[in-house]
Amino acid sequence: MKVLITGANGFVGQNLISHLSEKSDVEVLRFTREDALQSLPELVAQVDFVFHLAGVNRPQNPQEFYAGNTDLTRELCDSIRLSGRKVPVLYTSSTQAGLDNAYGQSKLGAEQILLDLSSEYGSDVHVCRLPNVFGKWARPNYNSAVATFCNNIARDLPITINDPLARINLVYIDDVISCFVDVMEGRKSGAPFVTVEPQYNVSVGEIAKQLTTFRESRESLITESVGTGFVRALYSTYLSYLPPEDFTYEVPKHGDPRGVFVEMLKTKDAGQFSYFTAHPGITRGGHYHHSKTEKFLVIKGTACFRFRHIVSGEFYELVTTGDKPEIVETVPGWSHDITNMGVEEMIVMLWANEIFDREAPDTYTYPVGTQA
C-alpha cells in the first residue's frame, strides 16, 4: 500500500510517518512546502490513500489562508480526478471551520471541495475537525500553549498565562494517529466527519500546574498518576521537551556501615519504591509494622529472611537469591529482618505500600532472634 502525506514535515505529519514506518506493508510518499504543486499529480497517481495534512495557520497575509488551505485542496482534488482513480482522502480540518474568520473559512472551503469530490467523483472523503492537538514534536512558541508550556517549564523558563481559567479542548497526538490509521485500514469511518476520541477539556491554569508538578517530582520523588488518561498523555509530552542533558537526575543516597539505601519513586496512593544494599554478614530490619506492608526482591546475592509473630512468638525463616526472582512480603504483626548470607554485596529492591512518614513511621523495634 502506498500512502501520500501532504504536510509531511509538520507536527502531525512527523508522528504519522513514524507510526506508518512501523508497518512493513506501507510505503509513504511525501509532499511538503518545498515541493512544487506540479508534482502533485504524479504523486497522487501512485498512491492508494492520501492524508491531507498540509495547511496554513499563521500567515503574514490572511489571503495566504486560502492559498494554503482552500487552493491547495483544490489542486489535490484535481490531481485525484486526473489520475482516473477514486483515491480516498483524510483531511485534517479544524474546529474553527465555520467560524467567521479567515482561517476557519479557508478550512471550510477546503472541506466543501473535498465533499464535492466525494459526491461528484466517488472518492471516499474523511474530514477530521481537530481541536488543539498536543504531543511530542509540536513546535513551541508557535500555535500550541501546551508545547510552549512544556518547553519552558522543562527548561525552567517563565510562561505567560493571560487567563488561567480559560478552557481549551485537546486531543493527544497518539490518539489522532490511531484514529487516522483506523480510517486508512477500514476499521473506522465517518459520514463524512471523523471524530478523534478521547477529547480533554481543561483550563490553561490546570495544564501549567500539572506541568510544574512534573518538574518538581524530581525533587519530591512523588509521581503523579501518569499511567492513564490526560495525565499520562501530558507527562509523555512534557518529557519529550527535556533537553538531552536533563535525561538524568540524581536522587539522595543514604549510607552507613551496613550498606546504602536509595529511594527511587513515591506515589500519592500506592506507596514508594527503593533499593538497599548490605555487606556480607550484615542484618537489616528487626522491626514490625501494624499496617505497613512491603515487598522485597533480591536482585543480587543471597538473603535469609526471618520472621517472628509478636504475640504468639511463631518463627519462620526462608532463603532467596538473585538467581531466582522471588518476592518476599512482610506481614503486619510479624517482626522481620534480612541477612546477607553471601560473600558479596547484596542488592534488594523494596516496595512499601505507603510513603515513609517520619512523624508516624509505623515501625517498631522487635528483635526476631533465631529458631529455639
Order of alpha helices (4+ residues) and beta strands (2+ residues): beta-alpha-beta-alpha-beta-alpha-beta-alpha-beta-beta-alpha-beta-alpha-beta-beta-alpha-beta-alpha-beta-beta-beta-beta-beta-beta-beta-beta-beta-beta-beta
